[in-house]
Amino acid sequence: MISLLKKKSDLFGAIASGLCLIHCLATPFLFFAAACADSCCAASPAWWRWIDVGFLLISFLAVFRSSRLGSNRLLKVGLWLSWFSLAIFVTNEQLGLLSVSHYFKYGSGIALITFHLLNLRHCRCQKNNCCVNHG
């Protein structure tokens, strides 16, 4: 897995972020039977909620690697901003600090996927080695 992350960090990051988004979207539907009014995610088991943290760690590694190898400054900033916003919203949900719409978390996840795919596309350029050692 680590060698795949080193060679294809953007592809890996986009897939991990996509799976995280599916996980977040599925949570209310899977645990709806727990009679949840406002916080159906709180009714989910702890192991299910910790999957979010696992996805955050994997996506951190992908963003770190992609931003290190990429040459487009705007894409690097976009990757980090979308990851930090996703981390803030997931952490907030885990700790239950503020009541924030899930759409912010979904938007951050979609932004992270988008920036990974844009960086992947940018790194396929054939001139000037736009992404050194990026596979």
N, C-alpha and C positions, 0 to 999 in steps of 0.2 A: 504494500500500500504506500509506503514512504517513497519508493522509487517511482511509482505512478504519479504521486503528488509532485515530485521534483520535475518530472518530464512534462506532465500535462496539468499543471496546477489550475489553469483557467477552466479546462473541461471538468476536472475533478471538483472544483469549487462550484461551478454551475450545477452540476449533478447533486452535490451535497446540499446546496441551497434549495434546489428544487424539491428534494426529498424532505427537507425541513419544512418547506412551505406546504407540501402535501400533508405532512404530520400535523402541522398547526391547523390546517383546514379540516382535517378529519377528526380532530379531538372533540369538537362540540357534537358531531354526529355519533361518534362512538360512545360517548358518555352521556348522551341526552337522556337515556333511560334512568339516570340517577336523579331525576326530578330537579333539574337545575333551572333556576330563574335567571339570574344575572351572571353567575360564575360557574358555568358548566365545567370549565377547565379545572376548577378546584375540586370537583368530584372525581377527577381522574386519578388513578393510582400514582404514587410518587415515582415509580420506575418509568412511567410514561412521561411525566414532566421532566425527568432528568435526561431524557433523550434530547430535549432542546439544548441542554448544556453540551452534550456530545456533538451535536451539529455545530454549535458555536465554536467549539475547539477545532473541529475539522475545518470549518470555513475560515477560522483565523489563520491556520497554517496555509491554506490555499491563497488567501489574500496576501499574507506575508511574502510567500514565494512569488506570486504574480507581480506584486508591486516592486519586488526586488529586481526582477528580470525585465520588466516592462520599461519602455522608454517614454511613453506618453504620460506626462505629468497629470493631465486632467483625469485620465483613466485611473491613475494611482490614487488620486484624491477621492474620486468617486467610489472606488473599491473600499477605501478606509472609512469614508463617511457612511456608506450604506452598512458596512459591518458594525461600526460603532452604534449606529441607530438601532440596528437589529439587536445588538447585545443589550442596549439600554431597555428596549421594549420587552425582551425575553426576561431579563433580570427583574424588571418591574412586575411582570406577570408572576414570576416565581415568588417574589417577596410580597406581592399584593400591596405595594405602596400607594399607587395612584390608580384611579379608575380611568383607563385610557382605552379607546376603541381598538379592537383587534386589527382594524384596517391599517393602522400605522405599522404594526408588525408585518402584515402581509405586504404592504408597500415597500418596506425596507428589504424584505426577502426578494421581492420582484426586482428591486433596484440592484441588489447584489448579483442576482442571476444575470441581469442585463449588462452590468459592468464587466462581469467575467466573460460573457459572450463577445462584447465589444473589444475587450482586450485580446481575446483569442483571435478575433478577426484581424485586429491591428497587427498582431504578432505573426500573421501569415504573409506579411508583405515580403517581397523578394529583393527590395533595394535597401541599401544602407544598414543592414542588420538591425532592424528596428527593435528586435527583442533578442538580445544576446543570449545564447545557450537555451533558448526557449524551444521546447519541442512540440 
